[in-house]
Amino acid sequence: EFKEAFSLFDKDGDGQITTKELGTVMRSLGQNPSESELQDMINEVDADNNGT
């Protein structure tokens, strides 16, 4: 279940979610976050900053 959800964000399948990928998903949901907001979201859940 988590892998399926992750794959919706990880468009290139590299095992990492970039700000570009997150932004694409957010915009498809009607949101328009700034690059800074996207980076903040990723930083909140990626404690060791490795992108996975």
VENPEQUI-V705431 format. One record per residue. SS is DSSP state (a for helix, b for strand, c for the rest). Layout:
<<SS> <SS>>
This chain:
<<c> <a> <a> <a> <a> <a> <a> <a> <a> <c> <c> <c> <c> <c> <c> <c> <c> <c> <a> <a> <a> <a> <a> <a> <a> <a> <a> <a> <c> <c> <c> <c> <c> <c> <a> <a> <a> <a> <a> <a> <a> <a> <a> <a> <a> <c> <c> <c> <c> <c> <c> <c>>
